[in-house]
């Protein structure tokens, strides 16, 4: 007999909490909250928004799938870029000015620049790592 645990198939059941024009707020379904696998939603019950053109009935269950490779790339961009920029900016400032206060200010400035860049990227991001299965 096949297991009823949908996480094995990478499809994750979620319950629709709210449905607005262009966005649906969902919460992971009970079938997945007891899952012991290492899928992204297996740890604890949480709600999140998915942008879509379709409208769903609150209380209904839909299946989603997460593009894990794309999600990892986004996480590397989100966490890796600020750290790398901070190290590079601080190293260059230290070589050029050889003053700790200038190096610290430059490192902090690089984090502000990274934040602004990531804010711009997130507003212009066309692709989402979460897809609704029909």
N, C-alpha and C positions, 0 to 999 in steps of 0.2 A: 504494500500500500504506500502511496506517495505521501510525503509529509505535507501538512497543510501550511507549513511555514513558507511564506512567499519570499522571504529574504534570500533563499537559496537561488532564486531565479533573477535576482537583482531588482525585481519589481517590489516597491514598497507601498503597502496600502495606507492611505491617509484619509481622514475624515474632514469634510468641508465644514468649516466654522462659519465663514462669511464669504459672500461672493459679491464683488463690486465690479463695475465696468473696468475691464482690463486687468483685474487682480482678484485672486482667490486666496483666502487665508485658510490654511489647513493645519491639522494636528495629526500626528501619527496614530494609526489605528491600533486597537488592542492586540491584533494578531502579531504586530511587529514589536510592541512594547515588551513582550515576554521573550523575544528572540535572543539567543545567546551567541549569534554569529557576530562577525566584525563589520557588518555594514554600518554606514554612517549614522543611521538613526536608531541603532539597537541599544545605545547606552541608557537614555531616559526619554520620557515623553516630552515633546516640545512642539510649539506651533511656529509657523513661518509663512511668508507670503510667496506666491508664485504668480508671475505676470502671464496672462493668457487672454485670448480674444473671446473665449467661450464663457458662458455663465453656468454655474453649477448650483444645485439645490443644497442649502445648508443641511447637514446631517447625513448627506450621501457619502459613500466611500468611493474614492477614485485611486488608481494606481499611478505612482510616479516612478521614474528611474533617474538616477544620478550619474552623470558622466564623471566618473572618479578621476580620470586623467585630467580633464579640464579643471575640475575643482582643485586638484593638487597644483596645477599651473597657476591658478588664481591665488592660492595660498602662498606659493613661492613669491609671486609678485607682491603680494600684500605684506609679507614679513621679510622677505629677502632683500627687496629693493631698498627700503630705508636703512637696513643695517649695512649693506654694501656701500651705499652713498655716504653714510656717516663715516665709515672707516676711510674711504677714499678722500673725502673732503678734509677730515681731520689730519690724515697723513700729509696731504698737500699743504695745508695750513701750517703744520708743524715744520715741514721742510722749508717753507718760504719765510715764515715769521719767527719761528723758534720761541714762541711765547705761549704758555699754557692757557692763558685767558683767551687769546685769539683762537687757539685750537678748539677750546671748549665752545666758544661762541659760533665758530664755523660748523662744528659738529651738530650743534643744536639747530642752526640755520638749515643744514641739510635735511634734518628731520621735518622741518616745516615745509621745505620745498618738496620732499617726498610725499607728504600728506596732501599738498595742493595738487600734485601730479596724479596721485591715486584717486583723489576726489573727482578730477576731470575724467580720468579713465572710467570710473564707475558710472558716471552720468552718461557716458557715450558707449557703454558696453551694450552690444546688441544681442549677444549670445548668453544664455544662462546654463549652468551645469545641471539644472533640474528640468525634466521633461515630463509632461502628463501623457500617460498611455491612454489611447482611446479604445 
